[in-house]
Amino acid sequence: MSEKRESLFSKKNMKLIKDPLNDSNPVSIQVLGICSALAITIMLENAFVMSMSVMFVLIAANVIVSSLRNFIPDKIRIIAQLVIVATLVITVDQVLKAYVYEVSKQLSVFVGLIITNCIIMGRLEAFALANKPGPAFMDAVGNAFGYTWILLVVGFVREVFGSGSVFGIKFISDDWLIDNGGFYEHNGLMLLSPIALFLVASIIWVQRSVNRKLIEEN
Amino acid sequence: MAVNKNSTSYTITFAVILVVLCGGWLAFLASSLKKQQTANVQNEKRQFILSAAGAYDIAELKGMKQTEVADIFEATVKSKVLNVNGEILEGVDAFGIDIVKEYKATIGEEGKRKYPLFTYTKDGTSKYVIPMAGNGLWGPVWGFIAIGADKNTIAGVVFDHKSETPGLGAKITEDSFTSLFTDSPKHIVDKNGKYVGIKVVKGGVKKPEHEIDAIAGATITSKGVGNMLEGGFKPYALAWDLVKY
């Protein structure tokens, strides 16, 4: 009996992209990858570059591990995954240092820490090892976008209220600041990590209230 | 006959091939990107030296093209290399010295260490920028300290690090720490002509001319910066005949 080759954009595969955006969002529902969500989101540009880095590592790792899933010996499964993810993370780190040096300095150790981001290993173990590269690619895209939108929302709020700018473009003129004789004060709390926890918690709250499927029985 | 993917020989072969492929890819990547990365690091060094000397605000420098920064540097900064006794070493390229590597290579052998000195001159007045390196909590810390024309007062500082803790040790790069060096006059030589350097202290500053308050929660990084600053000015103080003993 021949297997019908499933199209990359079949209904089942599109669900892989849509689910992690809302119903099974890696950050707000699965609660993975919180550390970077707190640390990098002071400025939108950093949040964006971090999201793109995680997206690259997640997609590449998922596709590679999925393609090799029938060849990886069981005894060294985790180590093999780590080697692949580590190679990808170092690749991203080196490319950032070469082409966006300023941003790479602000991301500092957090790019190297992508390997500790639970989303990566989580998706490899939960999905890539048991599925074909096509679906693995879609799953990675979905989870990466799920992670990205949370980071961008938190980054947007923190940068707007903490620094009065969006992607570095200031819309609150320095003349308006109280220090310069004006009336406005930037919200300093937005520049500290704990506020990101509050913002993510707020997102979880809104998401769970709006999304029927997530409201628990009691 | 199917290959048993869980047999020892297969496992070892797989591991070796995986590691060789990954290692090979990274080696290739590193050598392809090296030129661009080195240019970035050198550009940053020029930015640090110029901003420590107060030539431009660091944000302005970061907005300029690399060639612009290089031109400004070329036009306004001269360099020399000293030895530990303050004598000038001829024919040594100051800019090419990686201060962190230089300190590391000469631990315990300060006699062999090379001390670069950058002189920034504008409108007839000069500022002297001294690079230094030290040990933070997780890795090296380094800085560019600018001294004014009187060869005694700190005119500006820029610090950097490799992997200090974000929010704690990493704060040495921020204005909240660097402004402590210029809020009030800080001198490297005391009123009696004795070299004192700058100390980073915990629990309150007792001698405001020679001490800086450490960062709360970043004891070891602050200590590293302090150790770096205490001894780091000495060869230069000797060269300037500042030390009278």
Interface residues (C-beta under 8 A of the other chain):
Chain A: A39 N70 F71 I72 P73 D74 K75 I76 I79 A80 V83 I84 A86 T87 I90 T91 Q94 V95 K97 A98 Y99 Y101 E102 S108 V109 F110 L192 S193
Chain B: K5 N6 Y10 T11 F14 A15 L18 V19 C22 W25 L26 L29 A30 L33 Q36 Q37 N40 V41 N43 E44 K62 S163 P166 G167 A170
